[in-house]
Structure formats: C-alpha cells, structure tokens
Amino acid sequence: MMAQSLAEQTLSRVCNYLSAMGVELTREVTVQALKLVEAGLASAQEDPFHFVMERVNDHFALQNPVLPTTTPPIIRSSMGFGE
C-alpha cells in the first residue's frame, strides 16, 4: 500500500471530521476543504493539520455540538441511618 502524502492525510481527516459533524460532503464542501488544506500547507507552521483543524469550525460555520452529560446529576439523599 502506498503511503499517503501530508496533504492527503490532512484532507482525509478534515473530510472525516466534517462528515462526523453531519456535513454532507458535496463537491462544494470538498473544494472548500481543499482550499483550507492548501492554506495550511502554505502557512509557516510545520504542521498543516493543526492549522486546518484550528480553523475548520469557523471556515464551515460549525456549531459546537451539544453533548449529553457523562453522569447523572448528583442528588443529596439520606442513607437511612438512625436519627
């Protein structure tokens, strides 16, 4: 299997992230993702993936997802020991 280039890895991760966020990967969305990856590769940062992922939510106007709570609320109660 041939190794993916840095650009391919970054584009793949961005597309996977967008898909997981419920964005349909249309031709237009893919072109926008390509432009964002291009900007990341052209930036002075050594890690274009970091550059891209810092900007993907703003670039695609994604809202932070509302996540469910991980635990039920704590409710104070008595264990029934003698009074």
C-alpha positions in Angstrom: 0.0 0.0 0.0 1.3 3.4 -0.9 1.8 5.9 1.9 -0.5 9.0 1.8 1.1 12.4 1.4 0.6 15.0 4.1 -2.0 16.8 2.0 -4.0 13.6 1.5 -3.9 12.8 5.2 -5.0 16.3 6.2 -7.8 16.3 3.6 -8.9 12.9 4.7 -9.1 13.9 8.4 -10.9 17.1 7.6 -13.5 15.3 5.4 -14.0 12.6 8.1 -14.4 15.3 10.8 -17.0 17.2 8.6 -18.9 14.0 7.9 -19.0 13.2 11.6 -20.3 16.7 12.3 -23.2 16.0 9.9 -21.9 18.0 6.9 -22.7 16.4 3.6 -19.5 16.1 1.6 -20.7 17.8 -1.6 -18.4 18.9 -4.3 -18.6 22.5 -3.0 -17.7 21.4 0.6 -14.8 19.3 -0.7 -13.5 22.3 -2.7 -13.7 24.4 0.4 -11.8 21.7 2.4 -9.2 21.6 -0.3 -8.7 25.4 -0.1 -8.4 25.2 3.7 -5.8 22.4 3.3 -3.9 24.4 0.7 -3.8 27.4 3.1 -2.5 25.0 5.8 0.3 23.8 3.5 1.2 27.3 2.5 1.3 28.5 6.1 4.6 28.9 8.0 3.5 26.2 10.5 5.2 22.9 10.3 2.0 21.0 11.0 -0.7 21.9 8.4 -3.2 19.6 10.1 -3.0 21.7 13.3 -3.5 24.9 11.2 -6.5 23.4 9.4 -8.2 21.9 12.5 -8.0 25.2 14.4 -9.9 26.9 11.5 -12.3 24.2 10.3 -15.2 25.1 12.6 -15.1 28.8 11.6 -14.5 28.0 8.0 -17.5 25.8 7.7 -19.6 27.8 10.4 -19.9 24.6 12.5 -21.5 25.0 15.9 -20.0 23.2 18.9 -22.2 20.1 19.3 -24.3 19.8 22.4 -23.0 16.8 24.1 -25.0 14.7 26.6 -23.8 14.7 30.2 -21.5 11.9 31.1 -23.0 11.2 34.5 -26.4 11.7 36.1 -26.8 14.7 38.4 -25.8 14.3 42.0 -28.7 14.4 44.3 -28.3 14.6 48.0 -30.1 12.0 50.0 -30.1 10.1 53.3 -28.8 6.6 53.6 -31.4 6.0 56.4 -29.2 5.7 59.4 -30.8 6.3 62.8 -31.7 9.8 63.7 
